Amino acid sequence: MPGRLAACLQASEPAAKLACVHALQADWQAGRVDPAPHATRMPIGQPGHPEKPLQVAPQKVPRRRADTLPGRAALIHALAHIEFNAINLALDAAHRFAGMPAAYYADWLCVADEEALHFALLNTHLATLGYAYGDFPAHNGLWDMALKTAHDPLVRMALVPRVLEARGLDATPLIVDKLRAANDTRMVEILAVIERDEIGHVAIGSRWFGWLCAARGLQPETTFRQLLVDYDAPPLKPPFNLAARRKAGFSEPELAWLSTL
């Protein structure tokens, strides 16, 4: 499987990447793929991506407001870009880290497949507004965190699913309110699908973070908070979607701590 994962990571065009991921997941489910957990893996520094969107610094990304058509398109484009990056992050979680249980690779391949579906839903809706993926500049912050956590699956599980993706859970209710005000009912439906799946993705990160902590004799809550400091993770800012985070595997002590921030 490492070779198939690498091929999906290196695919540049969205249609090719989505087809690669869906085919790999179908073959996995049919029992035609060996996870090869101990196979040698050649890490991929930068995954394939199309020429557009233009990559810019985060502060140069256009303002995303939902009360105008261009603003709403920019918002949806930003979400699509997050999902495109999330495909690569999930593939990389499966490709980069050798020696994990087969269930770990099954989980992250499933995540990649669902992220590909999310991208397709957003890209299709973007087209109904007269726009396409690549029409707005975007930043590469998600992949930067992948490189920062490339050396250790425990750090990856802590800082990508449990920080970056969990921030998406926090932001979703605010975005839904904006889209409802703009009468974009289709986007509200799409975000309901994405939120349901993303809770599962963060839960997968929580589960493997807990598994790795147990394997190393570490206490999960204190380890998580220390990693936030050690790796200068993006600050955790309220409001927090505590109900979604609870479903996604955050413990009651963690939720109580978040409530104090």
C-alpha positions as CSV (number, residue, x, y, z in Angstrom):
1,M,0.0,0.0,0.0
2,P,2.8,2.6,0.6
3,G,3.3,2.9,-3.2
4,R,-0.4,3.5,-3.8
5,L,-0.5,6.1,-1.0
6,A,2.5,7.9,-2.5
7,A,0.8,7.9,-5.9
8,C,-2.3,9.6,-4.4
9,L,-0.2,12.1,-2.5
10,Q,1.7,13.0,-5.6
11,A,-1.4,13.4,-7.9
12,S,-1.6,17.1,-8.7
13,E,-5.0,17.7,-10.3
14,P,-8.0,17.4,-8.0
15,A,-9.9,15.0,-10.3
16,A,-6.9,12.6,-10.4
17,K,-6.3,12.8,-6.7
18,L,-10.0,12.1,-5.9
19,A,-10.1,9.1,-8.3
20,C,-6.8,7.7,-6.8
21,V,-8.1,8.0,-3.3
22,H,-11.5,6.5,-4.0
23,A,-10.0,3.6,-5.9
24,L,-7.5,2.8,-3.1
25,Q,-10.3,2.9,-0.5
26,A,-12.4,0.6,-2.7
27,D,-9.5,-1.9,-3.1
28,W,-8.8,-1.7,0.7
29,Q,-12.4,-2.5,1.5
30,A,-12.4,-5.4,-1.0
31,G,-9.3,-6.9,0.7
32,R,-7.1,-6.3,-2.4
33,V,-4.5,-4.1,-0.5
34,D,-1.9,-5.1,2.0
35,P,-1.3,-2.4,4.6
36,A,2.4,-3.4,4.7
37,P,2.8,-1.7,8.1
38,H,6.5,-2.3,8.3
39,A,7.4,-1.5,4.7
40,T,10.0,1.1,4.1
41,R,8.5,4.5,3.3
42,M,10.0,7.4,1.4
43,P,8.5,10.5,3.0
44,I,7.0,13.1,0.6
45,G,8.0,16.6,1.4
46,Q,5.4,18.4,-0.7
47,P,2.3,16.6,-2.1
48,G,1.0,17.2,-5.6
49,H,-1.3,20.2,-6.0
50,P,-2.6,22.1,-9.1
51,E,-1.0,25.3,-10.3
52,K,-3.9,27.3,-8.9
53,P,-4.8,28.4,-6.3
54,L,-1.9,30.8,-5.9
55,Q,-0.2,30.1,-2.6
56,V,0.1,33.3,-0.4
57,A,0.8,34.1,3.2
58,P,-2.2,33.5,5.5
59,Q,-2.7,37.3,6.1
60,K,-3.0,37.9,2.4
61,V,-5.9,35.5,1.8
62,P,-9.0,37.6,0.8
63,R,-11.6,38.4,3.4
64,R,-14.3,35.8,3.4
65,R,-17.8,37.2,4.1
66,A,-21.0,35.5,3.2
67,D,-23.2,38.6,2.5
68,T,-22.0,39.1,-1.1
69,L,-21.7,36.5,-3.8
70,P,-17.9,36.9,-4.3
71,G,-17.5,36.8,-0.5
72,R,-19.5,33.7,-0.2
73,A,-17.6,32.1,-3.1
74,A,-14.3,33.0,-1.3
75,L,-15.6,31.4,1.9
76,I,-16.6,28.2,0.1
77,H,-13.3,28.2,-1.8
78,A,-11.4,28.5,1.5
79,L,-13.3,25.5,2.8
80,A,-12.6,23.5,-0.4
81,H,-8.9,24.3,0.0
82,I,-8.9,23.0,3.6
83,E,-10.5,19.8,2.4
84,F,-8.0,19.4,-0.4
85,N,-5.2,19.8,2.1
86,A,-7.0,17.4,4.5
87,I,-6.9,14.7,1.8
88,N,-3.1,15.0,1.7
89,L,-2.8,15.1,5.5
90,A,-4.8,11.9,5.9
91,L,-2.8,10.2,3.1
92,D,0.4,11.4,4.7
93,A,-0.7,10.0,8.2
94,A,-1.0,6.6,6.6
95,H,2.0,6.8,4.3
96,R,4.6,8.4,6.6
97,F,4.4,6.4,9.8
98,A,5.4,2.7,9.6
99,G,4.8,0.1,12.3
100,M,1.3,1.1,13.4
101,P,-1.6,-1.5,13.6
102,A,-3.5,-2.3,10.5
103,A,-6.6,-0.5,12.0
104,Y,-4.6,2.8,12.0
105,Y,-4.1,2.6,8.2
106,A,-7.7,1.7,7.7
107,D,-8.8,4.7,9.7
108,W,-6.7,7.2,7.8
109,L,-7.5,5.8,4.4
110,C,-11.2,6.2,5.3
111,V,-10.5,9.8,6.4
112,A,-8.8,10.5,3.1
113,D,-11.8,9.1,1.2
114,E,-14.3,11.2,3.2
115,E,-12.1,14.4,2.8
116,A,-12.2,13.7,-1.0
117,L,-16.0,13.5,-0.9
118,H,-16.1,16.8,1.0
119,F,-13.9,18.5,-1.5
120,A,-16.1,17.3,-4.4
121,L,-19.3,18.5,-2.6
122,L,-17.8,22.0,-2.1
123,N,-16.2,22.2,-5.6
124,T,-19.5,21.3,-7.2
125,H,-21.4,23.9,-5.2
126,L,-18.8,26.5,-6.0
127,A,-19.4,25.9,-9.7
128,T,-23.1,26.7,-9.2
129,L,-22.0,30.1,-8.0
130,G,-19.9,30.7,-11.2
131,Y,-16.5,30.0,-9.6
132,A,-14.0,27.2,-9.6
133,Y,-11.3,25.9,-7.3
134,G,-8.2,28.0,-8.0
135,D,-10.1,31.3,-8.5
136,F,-8.9,32.7,-5.1
137,P,-5.5,32.7,-3.5
138,A,-5.0,30.3,-0.5
139,H,-2.4,29.5,2.1
140,N,-0.5,26.3,2.9
141,G,-0.7,26.4,6.7
142,L,-2.2,22.9,7.1
143,W,0.7,21.3,5.2
144,D,3.2,23.3,7.2
145,M,1.9,21.6,10.3
146,A,2.3,18.2,8.6
147,L,6.0,18.9,8.1
148,K,6.3,20.2,11.7
149,T,4.9,16.9,13.0
150,A,6.5,14.6,10.4
151,H,8.9,12.9,12.9
152,D,6.4,11.4,15.3
153,P,2.8,10.0,14.9
154,L,2.0,11.0,18.5
155,V,2.7,14.6,17.8
156,R,0.9,14.4,14.5
157,M,-2.3,12.9,16.1
158,A,-2.2,15.7,18.8
159,L,-1.6,18.7,16.6
160,V,-3.4,18.0,13.3
161,P,-6.7,16.2,14.2
162,R,-7.0,17.5,17.8
163,V,-6.0,21.1,17.1
164,L,-6.4,22.1,13.4
165,E,-9.4,19.9,12.6
166,A,-11.0,20.5,16.0
167,R,-10.8,24.2,15.3
168,G,-13.0,23.5,12.3
169,L,-15.6,22.0,14.6
170,D,-15.5,25.2,16.6
171,A,-15.9,27.4,13.5
172,T,-18.8,25.4,11.8
173,P,-21.7,26.8,13.8
174,L,-20.6,30.4,13.1
175,I,-20.2,29.7,9.4
176,V,-23.6,27.9,9.3
177,D,-25.2,31.1,10.8
178,K,-23.6,33.2,8.0
179,L,-24.8,30.9,5.3
180,R,-28.3,30.7,6.7
181,A,-28.4,34.5,6.6
182,A,-27.4,34.3,3.0
183,N,-30.1,31.7,2.2
184,D,-27.5,29.2,1.0
185,T,-29.4,26.1,2.1
186,R,-27.3,23.8,0.0
187,M,-24.1,24.9,1.8
188,V,-25.8,24.4,5.1
189,E,-26.6,20.8,4.1
190,I,-23.0,20.2,2.9
191,L,-21.6,21.5,6.2
192,A,-23.8,19.2,8.1
193,V,-22.3,16.2,6.2
194,I,-18.8,17.7,6.8
195,E,-19.3,18.3,10.5
196,R,-20.6,14.7,11.0
197,D,-17.6,13.3,9.3
198,E,-15.1,15.6,10.9
199,I,-16.2,14.7,14.4
200,G,-15.3,11.2,13.3
201,H,-11.9,12.3,12.0
202,V,-11.0,14.1,15.2
203,A,-12.2,11.1,17.2
204,I,-9.8,8.9,15.1
205,G,-7.0,11.4,16.0
206,S,-8.0,11.2,19.7
207,R,-8.1,7.4,19.7
208,W,-4.6,7.0,18.2
209,F,-3.2,9.8,20.3
210,G,-4.5,7.9,23.4
211,W,-3.2,4.6,22.0
212,L,0.3,6.1,21.5
213,C,0.3,7.7,24.9
214,A,-0.6,4.4,26.5
215,A,2.1,2.6,24.6
216,R,4.7,5.1,25.9
217,G,3.4,5.4,29.4
218,L,2.3,9.0,29.0
219,Q,-0.7,10.8,30.5
220,P,-2.8,12.1,27.6
221,E,-4.2,15.4,29.0
222,T,-0.9,16.7,30.3
223,T,1.0,15.5,27.2
224,F,-1.4,17.2,24.9
225,R,-1.1,20.5,26.7
226,Q,2.7,20.3,26.7
227,L,2.8,19.6,23.0
228,L,0.8,22.7,22.4
229,V,3.6,24.7,24.0
230,D,6.5,22.7,22.6
231,Y,5.4,23.0,19.0
232,D,4.0,26.6,19.2
233,A,0.6,25.3,18.1
234,P,-2.1,27.8,16.9
235,P,-3.7,29.3,20.0
236,L,-7.0,27.7,21.1
237,K,-9.6,30.4,21.1
238,P,-13.3,30.3,22.2
239,P,-16.0,29.8,21.4
240,F,-15.5,26.1,21.6
241,N,-18.0,23.6,20.2
242,L,-17.9,21.5,23.4
243,A,-20.6,19.1,22.3
244,A,-18.8,18.2,19.0
245,R,-15.4,18.0,20.8
246,R,-17.0,15.6,23.4
247,K,-18.2,13.3,20.5
248,A,-14.7,13.6,19.0
249,G,-13.0,12.1,22.0
250,F,-12.0,15.1,24.2
251,S,-12.1,14.1,27.8
252,E,-14.2,15.9,30.4
253,P,-11.0,17.3,32.1
254,E,-9.9,18.6,28.7
255,L,-13.3,20.2,28.1
256,A,-13.2,21.8,31.5
257,W,-9.7,23.2,30.8
258,L,-10.9,24.6,27.4
259,S,-13.8,26.3,29.2
260,T,-11.3,28.3,31.2
261,L,-9.5,29.7,28.2
